[in-house]
Amino acid sequence: MSLIQSYEQQYSSVTADITHTIGRVATSQGAEKQSYVKQAEKLFDEAHELLEQMELEVKEQEPRERQKYHTRVKSFKIELTKLQSDLKRAKLGIDANRDELLGDDTHESEDQRARLLDNTETLERSSRRLDHGYRIALETEQIGSQIMEDLHTQRQTINRSRGRLQEMDSALGKSSRVLSGMMQ
């Protein structure tokens, strides 16, 4: 089994878990509902990571295989987007059958609420990304500082070695002159 097929199996397992969790979100209330929402969001993060891994693997495929897998990844993304909208509907407690009967006009405040939730989620994701970027920058700075210290230590070692070499060269020159004098 290839790596991309393994990712596909993992993805199908994660989307099944997402669907199951969305069902639980729709049927629960209060803290339990929030717990299921958080669980679903973690599963969505995992699914997005799997899609990214698949995209990387698709780029390394032969051209004829690449198109086939690219189409699959594209359909997985569409499916994931649909599941995300299902989660939003479940969070708001919106029933699809109710929409069909009453029409979308009755959900104006729910649509506003959904947009606010979307904006909040976007802000939270952006904050997480910024925090992650800040942590990476700090780690990079620490690594750079350690490298600078190592280079400084190595420079001192090289300078000491160079000084010893010059001393030995001058001592060899003196001993060579003494030996030449003795030979004459």
N, CA, C and O of each residue as an XYZ file, in Angstrom:
736
protein
N       0.841     -1.165      0.000
C       0.000      0.000      0.000
C       0.896      1.242      0.000
O       1.866      1.315      0.755
N       0.567      2.208     -0.846
C       1.377      3.424     -0.922
C       1.022      4.359      0.231
O       0.010      4.190      0.911
N       1.875      5.333      0.423
C       1.690      6.287      1.504
C       0.411      7.095      1.299
O      -0.313      7.372      2.255
N       0.141      7.466      0.065
C      -1.059      8.269     -0.191
C      -2.326      7.451      0.085
O      -3.325      7.997      0.554
N      -2.289      6.156     -0.201
C      -3.442      5.310      0.100
C      -3.630      5.179      1.611
O      -4.758      5.122      2.101
N      -2.546      5.132      2.323
C      -2.614      5.105      3.784
C      -3.257      6.391      4.300
O      -4.098      6.351      5.198
N      -2.858      7.540      3.727
C      -3.455      8.809      4.118
C      -4.958      8.816      3.801
O      -5.758      9.334      4.581
N      -5.330      8.244      2.662
C      -6.744      8.192      2.294
C      -7.539      7.372      3.306
O      -8.644      7.759      3.686
N      -6.986      6.252      3.740
C      -7.670      5.430      4.740
C      -7.805      6.191      6.056
O      -8.861      6.163      6.689
N      -6.741      6.868      6.465
C      -6.801      7.656      7.697
C      -7.842      8.768      7.558
O      -8.600      9.045      8.488
N      -7.865      9.399      6.379
C      -8.810     10.480      6.145
C     -10.251      9.968      6.233
O     -11.099     10.615      6.849
N     -10.533      8.816      5.624
C     -11.899      8.286      5.668
C     -12.298      7.934      7.095
O     -13.455      8.107      7.478
N     -11.351      7.443      7.880
C     -11.627      7.145      9.281
C     -11.922      8.424     10.062
O     -12.847      8.463     10.873
N     -11.131      9.471      9.812
C     -11.333     10.740     10.513
C     -12.669     11.363     10.116
O     -13.377     11.889     10.975
N     -13.031     11.315      8.822
C     -14.306     11.908      8.404
C     -15.485     11.124      8.974
O     -16.529     11.704      9.272
N     -15.325      9.819      9.125
C     -16.392      9.037      9.770
C     -16.548      9.477     11.223
O     -17.666      9.609     11.722
N     -15.421      9.702     11.897
C     -15.472     10.187     13.281
C     -16.107     11.575     13.341
O     -16.870     11.875     14.260
N     -15.789     12.418     12.360
C     -16.366     13.762     12.318
C     -17.883     13.679     12.161
O     -18.624     14.363     12.867
N     -18.335     12.844     11.241
C     -19.777     12.693     11.008
C     -20.473     12.222     12.276
O     -21.532     12.733     12.642
N     -19.875     11.250     12.939
C     -20.444     10.727     14.183
C     -20.498     11.833     15.251
O     -21.495     11.973     15.960
N     -19.430     12.603     15.355
C     -19.362     13.666     16.359
C     -20.368     14.773     16.042
O     -20.976     15.328     16.958
N     -20.552     15.098     14.777
C     -21.538     16.117     14.389
C     -22.932     15.657     14.797
O     -23.745     16.456     15.262
N     -23.203     14.368     14.619
C     -24.492     13.823     15.056
C     -24.686     14.001     16.554
O     -25.785     14.305     17.017
N     -23.610     13.810     17.302
C     -23.685     13.987     18.758
C     -23.881     15.459     19.118
O     -24.604     15.775     20.062
N     -23.236     16.364     18.366
C     -23.394     17.801     18.621
C     -24.857     18.185     18.457
O     -25.408     18.935     19.262
N     -25.479     17.664     17.406
C     -26.863     18.020     17.110
C     -27.832     17.520     18.174
O     -28.886     18.120     18.382
N     -27.483     16.430     18.847
C     -28.417     15.843     19.811
C     -28.080     16.154     21.264
O     -28.763     15.670     22.167
N     -27.044     16.950     21.511
C     -26.657     17.235     22.894
C     -26.872     18.702     23.217
O     -27.188     19.507     22.341
N     -26.695     19.039     24.497
C     -26.915     20.407     24.973
C     -25.796     20.825     25.915
O     -25.103     19.974     26.472
N     -25.616     22.121     26.094
C     -24.743     22.675     27.116
C     -23.287     22.276     26.991
O     -22.703     22.286     25.908
N     -22.706     21.917     28.161
C     -21.282     21.591     28.230
C     -20.953     20.364     27.392
O     -19.885     20.287     26.784
N     -21.872     19.405     27.360
C     -21.648     18.201     26.561
C     -21.536     18.564     25.077
O     -20.692     18.034     24.354
N     -22.398     19.469     24.648
C     -22.372     19.920     23.251
C     -21.039     20.597     22.941
O     -20.434     20.341     21.900
N     -20.584     21.465     23.852
C     -19.302     22.153     23.649
C     -18.146     21.166     23.584
O     -17.205     21.345     22.811
N     -18.227     20.124     24.401
C     -17.197     19.087     24.387
C     -17.144     18.403     23.023
O     -16.067     18.169     22.474
N     -18.316     18.088     22.487
C     -18.363     17.450     21.166
C     -17.890     18.411     20.071
O     -17.248     17.988     19.109
N     -18.204     19.692     20.216
C     -17.757     20.694     19.236
C     -16.230     20.751     19.225
O     -15.616     20.761     18.158
N     -15.616     20.788     20.412
C     -14.153     20.826     20.490
C     -13.543     19.563     19.894
O     -12.531     19.614     19.196
N     -14.177     18.431     20.183
C     -13.692     17.159     19.629
C     -13.762     17.200     18.101
O     -12.832     16.766     17.421
N     -14.867     17.723     17.566
C     -15.023     17.814     16.111
C     -13.974     18.750     15.512
O     -13.427     18.466     14.447
N     -13.692     19.864     16.192
C     -12.690     20.804     15.685
C     -11.306     20.165     15.646
O     -10.539     20.394     14.710
N     -10.988     19.369     16.654
C      -9.709     18.656     16.643
C      -9.655     17.672     15.477
O      -8.622     17.523     14.824
N     -10.770     17.009     15.227
C     -10.820     16.062     14.107
C     -10.666     16.805     12.773
O     -10.015     16.315     11.850
N     -11.275     17.995     12.685
C     -11.124     18.799     11.464
C      -9.667     19.190     11.264
O      -9.161     19.143     10.143
N      -8.988     19.575     12.338
C      -7.553     19.919     12.228
C      -6.768     18.714     11.715
O      -5.899     18.845     10.852
N      -7.086     17.547     12.255
C      -6.399     16.324     11.825
C      -6.675     16.048     10.344
O      -5.770     15.670      9.599
N      -7.941     16.240      9.921
C      -8.300     16.006      8.521
C      -7.561     16.986      7.606
O      -7.092     16.608      6.532
N      -7.461     18.246      8.037
C      -6.734     19.240      7.220
C      -5.259     18.851      7.094
O      -4.671     18.987      6.021
N      -4.670     18.373      8.173
C      -3.266     17.953      8.131
C      -3.098     16.769      7.171
O      -2.134     16.714      6.407
N      -4.037     15.829      7.218
C      -3.960     14.694      6.298
C      -4.073     15.158      4.844
O      -3.371     14.653      3.968
N      -4.966     16.129      4.594
C      -5.099     16.655      3.230
C      -3.803     17.326      2.780
O      -3.396     17.184      1.627
N      -3.163     18.049      3.681
C      -1.887     18.683      3.333
C      -0.836     17.630      3.001
O      -0.075     17.778      2.045
N      -0.801     16.567      3.800
C       0.151     15.486      3.537
C      -0.144     14.833      2.185
O       0.770     14.529      1.418
N      -1.433     14.622      1.904
C      -1.807     14.028      0.611
C      -1.360     14.928     -0.535
O      -0.840     14.445     -1.540
N      -1.563     16.249     -0.385
C      -1.159     17.176     -1.444
C       0.343     17.093     -1.692
O       0.793     17.135     -2.837
N       1.108     16.976     -0.627
C       2.558     16.849     -0.790
C       2.913     15.558     -1.522
O       3.787     15.547     -2.389
N       2.238     14.486     -1.172
C       2.509     13.208     -1.828
C       2.075     13.236     -3.287
O       2.734     12.646     -4.144
N       0.962     13.925     -3.576
C       0.466     14.002     -4.952
C       1.497     14.690     -5.837
O       1.675     14.312     -6.995
N       2.174     15.691     -5.300
C       3.183     16.427     -6.081
C       4.349     15.533     -6.485
O       5.037     15.811     -7.468
N       4.572     14.461     -5.730
C       5.691     13.572     -6.021
C       5.295     12.393     -6.917
O       6.138     11.558     -7.243
N       4.029     12.319     -7.314
C       3.560     11.237     -8.162
C       3.921     11.503     -9.627
O       4.236     12.628    -10.016
N       3.864     10.440    -10.418
C       4.071     10.585    -11.860
C       2.909     11.402    -12.430
O       1.823     11.405    -11.851
N       3.117     12.086    -13.543
C       2.088     12.992    -14.081
C       0.718     12.340    -14.284
O      -0.305     12.956    -13.987
N       0.687     11.118    -14.779
C      -0.631     10.504    -15.035
C      -1.328     10.134    -13.731
O      -2.554     10.210    -13.647
N      -0.583      9.743    -12.733
C      -1.138      9.415    -11.414
C      -1.488     10.692    -10.648
O      -2.446     10.728     -9.876
N      -0.697     11.726    -10.876
C      -0.880     12.980    -10.144
C      -2.283     13.537    -10.348
O      -2.915     13.981     -9.389
N      -2.782     13.520    -11.590
C      -4.103     14.083    -11.883
C      -5.190     13.303    -11.151
O      -6.124     13.894    -10.611
N      -5.068     11.983    -11.133
C      -6.067     11.135    -10.458
C      -6.123     11.479     -8.965
O      -7.200     11.683     -8.406
N      -4.959     11.539     -8.335
C      -4.926     11.817     -6.904
C      -5.304     13.269     -6.602
O      -5.909     13.561     -5.571
N      -4.942     14.168     -7.510
C      -5.303     15.567     -7.325
C      -6.833     15.719     -7.293
O      -7.371     16.471     -6.480
N      -7.521     15.000     -8.182
C      -8.979     15.041     -8.218
C      -9.558     14.484     -6.919
O     -10.528     15.024     -6.387
N      -8.976     13.429     -6.420
C      -9.438     12.851     -5.144
C      -9.281     13.835     -4.004
O     -10.197     14.024     -3.203
N      -8.111     14.465     -3.932
C      -7.861     15.418     -2.851
C      -8.847     16.575     -2.942
O      -9.340     17.061     -1.924
N      -9.132     17.013     -4.168
C     -10.083     18.101     -4.368
C     -11.471     17.707     -3.861
O     -12.149     18.506     -3.215
N     -11.890     16.477     -4.155
C     -13.201     16.024     -3.675
C     -13.204     15.866     -2.155
O     -14.228     16.097     -1.512
N     -12.068     15.475     -1.578
C     -11.969     15.382     -0.119
C     -12.141     16.766      0.506
O     -12.790     16.909      1.542
N     -11.557     17.780     -0.126
C     -11.684     19.138      0.398
C     -13.138     19.606      0.355
O     -13.628     20.230      1.297
N     -13.819     19.300     -0.744
C     -15.231     19.679     -0.862
C     -16.046     18.983      0.219
O     -16.909     19.591      0.852
N     -15.761     17.705      0.421
C     -16.460     16.943      1.458
C     -16.203     17.540      2.837
O     -17.120     17.644      3.652
N     -14.977     17.927      3.097
C     -14.626     18.495      4.400
C     -15.333     19.840      4.607
O     -15.780     20.143      5.713
N     -15.430     20.637      3.551
C     -16.143     21.913      3.640
C     -17.613     21.677      3.971
O     -18.197     22.404      4.775
N     -18.206     20.665      3.354
C     -19.609     20.328      3.641
C     -19.760     19.882      5.093
O     -20.718     20.256      5.768
N     -18.818     19.088      5.561
C     -18.878     18.641      6.955
C     -18.727     19.827      7.914
O     -19.359     19.854      8.971
N     -17.894     20.804      7.550
C     -17.747     21.983      8.405
C     -19.047     22.776      8.474
O     -19.418     23.273      9.537
N     -19.739     22.894      7.338
C     -21.023     23.607      7.365
C     -22.053     22.798      8.154
O     -22.910     23.379      8.820
N     -21.982     21.459      8.089
C     -22.875     20.627      8.897
C     -22.624     20.844     10.382
O     -23.563     20.891     11.177
N     -21.350     20.976     10.754
C     -21.016     21.227     12.154
C     -21.574     22.576     12.598
O     -22.130     22.690     13.690
N     -21.429     23.593     11.759
C     -21.962     24.911     12.108
C     -23.470     24.847     12.305
O     -24.010     25.438     13.240
N     -24.135     24.133     11.426
C     -25.591     23.995     11.540
C     -25.942     23.243     12.824
O     -26.900     23.592     13.513
N     -25.164     22.215     13.135
C     -25.432     21.445     14.352
C     -25.186     22.304     15.591
O     -25.928     22.205     16.568
N     -24.133     23.160     15.559
C     -23.853     24.034     16.703
C     -25.020     24.987     16.944
O     -25.391     25.266     18.084
N     -25.586     25.479     15.847
C     -26.694     26.428     15.969
C     -28.032     25.727     16.200
O     -29.025     26.375     16.528
N     -28.058     24.422     16.031
C     -29.297     23.669     16.203
C     -30.245     23.850     15.037
O     -31.459     23.739     15.203
N     -29.713     24.126     13.865
C     -30.548     24.331     12.678
C     -30.846     22.982     12.054
O     -29.944     22.183     11.807
N     -32.101     22.744     11.806
C     -32.536     21.494     11.196
C     -32.752     21.725      9.700
O     -33.435     22.672      9.309
N     -32.183     20.878      8.879
C     -32.287     21.033      7.419
C     -33.735     20.949      6.964
O     -34.141     21.688      6.068
N     -34.513     20.073      7.557
C     -35.922     19.938      7.168
C     -36.692     21.224      7.489
O     -37.570     21.621      6.723
N     -36.382     21.857      8.578
C     -37.027     23.106      8.959
C     -36.727     24.174      7.913
O     -37.606     24.958      7.554
N     -35.497     24.209      7.426
C     -35.136     25.162      6.374
C     -35.970     24.942      5.121
O     -36.449     25.893      4.503
N     -36.135     23.684      4.758
C     -36.913     23.381      3.556
C     -38.358     23.809      3.708
O     -38.955     24.302      2.751
N     -38.936     23.634      4.888
C     -40.337     23.986      5.112
C     -40.559     25.494      5.220
O     -41.488     26.035      4.620
N     -39.705     26.163      5.983
C     -39.930     27.573      6.276
C     -39.149     28.515      5.383
O     -39.480     29.698      5.304
N     -38.149     28.036      4.727
C     -37.319     28.888      3.886
C     -36.201     29.517      4.689
O     -36.225     29.499      5.920
N     -35.227     30.070      4.001
C     -34.048     30.624      4.647
C     -34.303     31.970      5.311
O     -33.502     32.387      6.148
N     -35.391     32.670      4.972
C     -35.641     33.997      5.519
C     -35.837     33.982      7.025
O     -35.560     34.980      7.690
N     -36.305     32.880      7.572
C     -36.573     32.812      9.011
C     -35.291     32.703      9.825
O     -35.326     32.804     11.051
N     -34.178     32.503      9.164
C     -32.920     32.272      9.876
C     -31.954     33.447      9.773
O     -30.738     33.267      9.850
N     -32.500     34.658      9.597
C     -31.612     35.806      9.446
C     -30.717     35.992     10.667
O     -29.513     36.209     10.530
N     -31.300     35.909     11.849
C     -30.475     36.073     13.053
C     -29.540     34.883     13.219
O     -28.417     35.034     13.700
N     -30.002     33.704     12.823
C     -29.131     32.529     12.899
C     -27.975     32.651     11.908
O     -26.860     32.216     12.195
N     -28.241     33.246     10.738
C     -27.177     33.468      9.763
C     -26.157     34.464     10.309
O     -24.951     34.288     10.139
N     -26.653     35.503     10.963
C     -25.739     36.472     11.565
C     -24.905     35.807     12.641
O     -23.700     36.034     12.751
N     -25.565     34.985     13.426
C     -24.847     34.270     14.485
C     -23.798     33.343     13.879
O     -22.679     33.240     14.382
N     -24.175     32.672     12.793
C     -23.236     31.775     12.122
C     -22.035     32.561     11.592
O     -20.897     32.105     11.700
N     -22.287     33.734     11.022
C     -21.191     34.564     10.523
C     -20.293     35.015     11.672
O     -19.069     35.029     11.544
N     -20.909     35.383     12.794
C     -20.115     35.772     13.957
C     -19.261     34.601     14.445
O     -18.092     34.774     14.791
N     -19.857     33.414     14.469
C     -19.089     32.231     14.861
C     -17.943     31.980     13.890
O     -16.834     31.641     14.302
N     -18.217     32.148     12.601
C     -17.163     31.981     11.590
C     -16.031     32.966     11.831
O     -14.856     32.600     11.797
N     -16.398     34.228     12.077
C     -15.379     35.256     12.318
C     -14.586     34.947     13.580
O     -13.368     35.119     13.611
N     -15.278     34.491     14.620
C     -14.600     34.145     15.865
C     -13.635     32.984     15.637
O     -12.501     33.005     16.116
N     -14.090     31.980     14.907
C     -13.229     30.836     14.614
C     -12.011     31.268     13.795
O     -10.897     30.800     14.030
N     -12.234     32.161     12.836
C     -11.133     32.664     12.016
C     -10.128     33.412     12.885
O      -8.918     33.241     12.735
N     -10.633     34.235     13.788
C      -9.741     34.961     14.702
C      -8.965     34.002     15.593
O      -7.771     34.192     15.827
N      -9.645     32.968     16.092
C      -8.958     32.000     16.952
C      -7.875     31.257     16.174
O      -6.770     31.055     16.677
N      -8.199     30.850     14.936
C      -7.195     30.172     14.113
C      -6.013     31.092     13.847
O      -4.859     30.668     13.915
N      -6.306     32.362     13.542
C      -5.233     33.323     13.284
C      -4.380     33.513     14.528
O      -3.155     33.594     14.442
N      -5.028     33.583     15.680
C      -4.280     33.737     16.932
C      -3.389     32.532     17.179
O      -2.238     32.673     17.590
N      -3.929     31.346     16.925
C      -3.123     30.131     17.105
C      -1.932     30.137     16.154
O      -0.824     29.764     16.538
N      -2.161     30.556     14.921
C      -1.065     30.607     13.946
C      -0.007     31.621     14.371
O       1.192     31.360     14.266
N      -0.458     32.776     14.849
C       0.486     33.793     15.315
C       1.290     33.275     16.506
O       2.505     33.463     16.572
N       0.605     32.623     17.444
C       1.310     32.056     18.598
C       2.326     31.024     18.138
O       3.454     30.988     18.629
N       1.923     30.194     17.204
C       2.831     29.165     16.682
C       4.033     29.824     15.998
O       5.173     29.405     16.198
N       3.772     30.849     15.199
C       4.858     31.574     14.529
C       5.791     32.243     15.526
O       7.008     32.257     15.339
N       5.214     32.796     16.587
C       6.031     33.443     17.621
C       6.919     32.415     18.310
O       8.098     32.672     18.551
N       6.350     31.237     18.631
C       7.146     30.178     19.265
C       8.278     29.737     18.348
O       9.402     29.522     18.803
N       7.987     29.602     17.065
C       9.021     29.200     16.111
C      10.111     30.268     16.040
O      11.298     29.948     15.979
N       9.700     31.542     16.048
C      10.692     32.630     16.005
C      11.583     32.593     17.243
O      12.794     32.785     17.142
N      10.985     32.346     18.419
C      11.786     32.251     19.640
C      12.753     31.079     19.578
O      13.918     31.199     19.957
N      12.255     29.935     19.094
C      13.124     28.762     18.973
C      14.271     29.043     18.001
O      15.420     28.680     18.254
N      13.939     29.692     16.894
C      14.963     30.026     15.900
C      16.000     30.969     16.493
O      17.198     30.819     16.251
N      15.532     31.944     17.272
C      16.452     32.882     17.916
C      17.372     32.150     18.893
O      18.571     32.424     18.947
N      16.807     31.218     19.665
C      17.618     30.452     20.607
C      18.651     29.609     19.878
O      19.810     29.548     20.287
N      18.236     28.967     18.810
C      19.156     28.141     18.026
C      20.263     29.014     17.441
O      21.438     28.650     17.482
N      19.880     30.163     16.898
C      20.864     31.090     16.327
C      21.857     31.560     17.384
O      23.055     31.650     17.117
N      21.365     31.858     18.574
C      22.236     32.289     19.667
C      23.211     31.174     20.038
O      24.395     31.429     20.256
N      22.716     29.945     20.110
C      23.578     28.806     20.440
C      24.645     28.610     19.363
O      25.803     28.327     19.670
N      24.249     28.763     18.110
C      25.201     28.619     17.006
C      26.284     29.698     17.103
O      27.465     29.426     16.889
N      25.862     30.929     17.430
C      26.835     32.019     17.566
C      27.822     31.723     18.698
O      29.021     31.968     18.565
N      27.309     31.197     19.808
C      28.201     30.843     20.916
C      29.182     29.750     20.491
O      30.374     29.822     20.791
N      28.667     28.739     19.791
C      29.524     27.648     19.312
C      30.595     28.175     18.365
O      31.760     27.787     18.463
N      30.205     29.054     17.450
C      31.171     29.618     16.505
C      32.223     30.452     17.235
O      33.400     30.411     16.878
N      31.812     31.198     18.243
C      32.767     31.993     19.027
C      33.787     31.085     19.715
O      34.989     31.350     19.696
N      33.279     30.003     20.326
C      34.168     29.051     20.996
C      35.128     28.418     19.998
O      36.317     28.274     20.281
N      34.619     28.042     18.842
C      35.473     27.432     17.813
C      36.521     28.428     17.307
O      37.661     28.054     17.035
N      36.119     29.708     17.183
C      37.077     30.724     16.737
C      38.214     30.878     17.748
O      39.381     30.989     17.372
N      37.861     30.882     19.023
C      38.892     30.982     20.055
C      39.826     29.783     19.997
O      41.041     29.938     20.119
N      39.274     28.591     19.811
C      40.091     27.381     19.711
C      41.037     27.475     18.520
O      42.218     27.150     18.637
N      40.528     27.913     17.388
C      41.354     28.043     16.182
C      42.451     29.073     16.409
O      43.597     28.845     16.021
N      42.121     30.206     17.032
C      43.130     31.240     17.301
C      44.210     30.724     18.241
O      45.391     31.003     18.037
N      43.818     29.973     19.272
C      44.821     29.392     20.178
C      45.709     28.414     19.415
O      46.929     28.416     19.580
N      45.096     27.580     18.582
C      45.877     26.618     17.790
C      46.825     27.338     16.854
O      47.972     26.920     16.695
N      46.369     28.405     16.235
C      47.211     29.184     15.333
C      48.394     29.779     16.100
O      49.521     29.765     15.606
N      48.140     30.308     17.318
C      49.212     30.862     18.142
C      50.241     29.798     18.497
O      51.444     30.054     18.429
N      49.782     28.607     18.875
C      50.709     27.517     19.200
C      51.530     27.112     17.983
O      52.726     26.838     18.083
N      50.861     27.079     16.828
C      51.550     26.717     15.598
C      52.648     27.734     15.278
O      53.745     27.355     14.867
N      52.358     29.007     15.464
C      53.362     30.040     15.211
C      54.531     29.910     16.187
O      55.691     30.075     15.807
N      54.207     29.609     17.464
C      55.263     29.420     18.445
C      56.135     28.234     18.050
O      57.362     28.306     18.110
N      55.484     27.135     17.642
C      56.243     25.951     17.235
C      57.060     26.233     15.989
O      58.183     25.742     15.869
N      56.530     27.007     15.066
C      57.251     27.355     13.843
C      58.496     28.184     14.185
O      59.577     27.964     13.640
N      58.312     29.144     15.105
C      59.467     29.955     15.485
C      60.489     29.111     16.240
O      61.693     29.291     16.053
N      60.020     28.176     17.106
C      60.954     27.293     17.832
C      61.681     26.385     16.858
O      62.874     26.132     17.028
N      60.989     25.888     15.839
C      61.627     25.042     14.829
C      62.662     25.846     14.039
O      63.729     25.334     13.698
N      62.337     27.104     13.754
C      63.286     27.962     13.046
C      64.561     28.166     13.860
O      65.664     28.105     13.317
N      64.409     28.409     15.169
C      65.575     28.589     16.040
C      66.403     27.313     16.097
O      67.628     27.338     15.973
N      65.693     26.177     16.291
C      66.442     24.909     16.384
C      67.115     24.576     15.060
O      68.192     23.981     15.051
N      66.507     24.945     13.955
C      67.124     24.713     12.649
C      68.385     25.551     12.509
O      69.394     25.071     11.993
N      68.337     26.805     12.965
C      69.521     27.670     12.898
C      70.630     27.140     13.808
O      71.805     27.168     13.444
N      70.245     26.654     15.003
C      71.237     26.111     15.926
C      71.887     24.882     15.306
O      73.110     24.744     15.346
N      71.095     23.996     14.739
C      71.630     22.794     14.105
C      72.531     23.159     12.926
O      73.583     22.551     12.730
N      72.114     24.155     12.143
C      72.948     24.587     11.011
C      74.266     25.136     11.506
O      75.315     24.885     10.913
N      74.213     25.896     12.611
C      75.440     26.431     13.205
C      76.340     25.332     13.712
O      77.561     25.402     13.568
N      75.748     24.325     14.300
C      76.523     23.188     14.831
C      77.147     22.406     13.687
O      78.271     21.922     13.821
N      76.468     22.274     12.600
C      76.975     21.504     11.477
C      78.126     22.244     10.796
O      79.002     21.603     10.216
N      78.144     23.523     10.851
C      79.217     24.284     10.191
C      80.395     24.284     11.100
O      81.430     24.862     10.769
